[in-house]
Amino acid sequence: MPAVPIGTRGAVITGWGTALPERIITNHDLEQTMDTSHDWIVDRTGISERHVGGTTAGLSVESGRRALEMSGVDPAEIDLLILATTTPDRMVPATSATVQNALGLSCGAFDVNAACSGWVYGLVAAHGFIATGAGKILLIGTDTLARITDWTDRNTAILFADGSGAAVIEAVEGPGQLLGWDLDADGSAEDALYCEHGGLLQMEGKEVFRRAVRIMVDSATKSMAHAGVTADDIALVIPHQANIRIISASCDRLGIGLDRASTVLDHTGNTSAASVPLALAAALDAGRVTDGDLVLFVGFGAGMTSASAVVRWNQTAHERSAAR
């Protein structure tokens, strides 16, 4: 994929929001229903608990409203809603239409299903729409995987959960945040992780792990090359929150210390398209990103899809929106 062309109309993130269901299932809860233990799950995944419940539309409305409030953008100003999800509430219509109506938006709306890579796919797409004239876009990543998880299957039940994360992306004069990106998919590996209509998630864990590390490193390396930066330049990695071992191995191969990664999966589990925006919001709220920092987004998902992007954080854009 190419670097962002010089002269392209840029965009910046000016607000963000998250939503997690109230119900929490801990590893100790899972000990009561299957052959596993808290220590076993933490050692292999890094997950201690996960949130479950709610609908994709409901969680999306909650995170989207918070992002709009932080940005100071009136819902009437949003030109497009992009909802990344692999768990729509209905076959038809797209859940984004439900969210659009609930938030009081008057704009186009569509779903993106790239599984766990979905929000980064949406981030790249949002910049493309802004480059061709859109002014303000609401990008949401939401999944409610609990309802397609077999809670008797130790292979999947310990991983998946529900959640939502959103961001408002606004056009700016001159260069924006996005410096380079990469999107990819390998349909030959779709049987490694899938769910049939009306069925439950099926996963070949060892195969997913083997491919995940390789494709995350490959995609991230391409995005950094397109952006003209190296791993040493990256201040923070925002990875898909699938498994701490995958995150650790990927960072190690990239030459980026795990201390430079934002992780939330210990208390969120794997929330698919929501995981990257949840980890981004946590890092921003904790003050881990400052003006001028290079941030690397990278993820992989069923398909198998992969996606990454390098952005240069522009803190002044958020400060301007907060002062409105």
N, C-alpha and C positions, 0 to 999 in steps of 0.2 A: 504494500500500500504506500502511496506517496506521502511526503511531508506536507504540512499545510502550506499551500502556495503563498508566497509573499503578496501582500495586497488584499488577501481574503478578509472579508468583514468578520471581525472577531466577536467573541462572547465570553462572559464571565458568570460564575455562580454567585448569586447575591443573597441566597437564603436557602435554608435546609430544614428538614423536619423528619421525625421518626415516629413510628407507632409499633408497640408490641402488645399482644394480648395479655390480659391480667393473669390467666391461668399459667402456672409454671409446673413443669414435670421435671423432677430432679433425677439424677442417676440412682439415688436411693429408692425412688418410686419404681424405677424400672427393675431394680433388684427383686422386687416383689412379684414380678410377672414373667421374668425370663432368666435364663442362665447367664448372668452377668454380674458385675460389681462396679461400684463407683470408681475404684482405683483402676480397674481394667479399662473402663471407658475413657477416663482422663488420660491415661498413659497412651492410648491409641488414637485419640481424637482431640484431646484438649477441652472437651465439653463437659461441663458440670451440670448444667440445666438448660432447659429450652422452654420458650413460650409457645402455647398452642391455643387456637380458638379464633373466632371472628371470621369475617368474609374478606375476600380480596378487595371488593369495593369499599367495605367499611374501613379497613385498615388504610387503604389508599387515600380515602377522604381525610382521615385523621392526619396522616403525615403530610399530605398535600396542603391542607389548611395551615398547618404549622409553618411550612416552607413559605407560603404566601405571606403569612403574618410577619415572619422574620424579614423577608425582602421588602416589605412595604408596598408590594404590587397589588393593585386592585384586580380582583378576578376578571373584570371586564377588559383588562389590558392584555390578558394572556392570548397569544395567537395560536397556540397549539398545545395539546396535551398528549404526551407519550407515556404509555403504561407498559413497563416491562413485566411480564408475568408468564408463568407456565401453568398457572392454576386459575383460569378465568372462572367466574361464578356460573356462567352459562356457556353453552356451545355458541349461541347467538343471542343477543348481540355481543360485541366486544365489551368487556367490563369497563374499558375506558369511557364508553358512552355513559354508563351509569355514574361514574366518578365525575365526569364533566358536568352532568346535570346537578349532582349533589353539591358541587363546589360553586355553582352559579357561573360557570364559564360559558362563553359564546364563541366557540372556536372548533376547529377540527380536532378529532381525537382518534387514536388508534392504539391497538395492543402490539407489542413486540414479543415473540416467543423465541428466545435464544437461550432458554433455560438460565443457568446461573451466570452466563455471560451477558444476559439481557440488558442490565442497566448500563453497562459500558457500550454495548451496541447503541442504546438509546442516546447516550452522551455524544457519540460521534454523529449520529443522525441529527440530533438537535443542532449541533454546530453547522451541519450542512444546510438545514432549513434556515438558520440565521444568516448564513452566507448568501442565501438567495432571497432575503427580504424579510423574514420573520423578525419580530422585535423582542418578544418575551415568550419563553417556553417553560412549561411545567413538566419535569421529568420525574416519574415515580417508578420505583421498583418494589413489587409486592408479590409474595407467594404465601399460600396457605397449604403447605405440604402435608400437614398433619392429617388432612382428610383423604390423602391418597397414600398414606403410609400404613404398612402392616405392623401394628403395634405388638405383634408376637414374633417378629423377625428381628433378631439381634443385629443382623447385617445392616438394616436401614433405620430401625426405630431409635437407635441411639444417636442418630445424626440429624434427622430432619425436623424442621420447626416452622413457625409462622412469624411474619413480620413485614414491615414496610419502611422504606426510606424515600425521601423526595428532595428535589432541588429545583430552584427557580434559576433559569439561565437567561441572561439578558444580553442583547447586542451592545457593543461599545464602538466608539470611533477608534479606528486603528487596530492594531493586533490584539487578540484576545488571549485566553489562557491556553488553548489547545495548541501544542507544538508538533505532535506526531501521534500516529495511531496505527493499529493493526487489527483487522477482523479476519477470522478464518473459521472453517468448519470441515470436518472429516466424517461424512455420512457412513463410511465403511465401519465406523465404530459405534453406530447408534445402539446396537444390542448390548453395549456395556452398561447402559443406564437408560431405562425407558419405562413408560406406563401406558398400557392400552386403555382405550376408552372404557370407562366403567371399572377399570382394574386398579391395582396397587403398584407402587414403585418396585421395579426389579433392578438389581445392581450386581455387577461382577466387581466386587470391591478391589481385588488385586489388579485387575485390568484398568480400572479407573485410576487407581493410584499411579500405576506405571505410566499411563499416558498423560495424566494431569501435570506431573512435574515437568515432563518434556515439553508439552505444548505451552505451559505458562512461561517457561524460560524462553522458548522460541519466540512467542508473541511479544513478550516484554523487550527482548533484545532487538526485535525489528522496530518497535515503537521508539526505543531510545536512539537507534540509528537514524530513523526518519527525523527525529527531533534534533539530532546532532549533539547528543549528550551521552555520557557514560554512567555506569552504575555509581561511580564515585560522586557524581553530581546530584543524585537523587536524595532528597531530604527525607522523604517518607513514601513507603509503599502501601497502597490500599488494595490488599488482595481479596479474592473471593474467600469467604470464611467456610471452607469445606472441612478442613482437617488440619490440625496444627502441624502434623508431620509433613503434609504436602506443602504448607506455607513455609516451614523451616527448610525443607529440602530445596524448594524453589529459590528462596532467598540465598541460600548457601551457594547454589550454582550460579546465581547472578552476581555473587560477590557483595551482597548487601546484608548487613547484620540484621538478625531478627529484631533487635532493638529499634530498627528503623521501619518496622512494620506496624500497622494499626490492626489489632485483633480484638474482636468482641465475641468470638464464638464460644468462649467459656460460659457465657450466660445467655446467648441467643441460639446456639446450634447453627446448623446450616439452613439459612433462610432463602437460598437460591438467589433470585434477582434482587432481593432486598439486602443481601449481605454486604455488597460493596458500599451502597449509600449509608447503611447503618455504621460501618466501620469508618467512613468518611466523617459522618456527623460526630462520632465519638472523638475522633482526632481533633476536629475543629473546636468542639466544645471544651476540650482539654487544653487548648492553646498549643497543640503540637505542630501547627502549620503557621508560618509567618510570611509576610509579604516578600515575594520573590522566590520562595521555595519551589523546587521542582518536585512534583508529586506524580508517582507512577500508579495508575490503576491497572490491575491485571486479573483476569479470571478465566475460568473454563467451565463447561457445562455439558449436559446431555446433548448428543448430536453427532460427534462431540464438537461443540463450538469452543472458540477461544476469542478473547478480546483484550486489548490493552490500549492505554492512552497515556501520554505524558503531557501534563499541564504545568504552567508556571503560575503559582497562586498569586492573585491580585487582591490583597486585603483591602485596598482602598475602595474597591467596588462594593464590598459588603458594608464598609463603613458609610459610604454614600447612601446606600439603601436604608440603613438603620437610622439615618438622620432625616429621612423624609417625613 
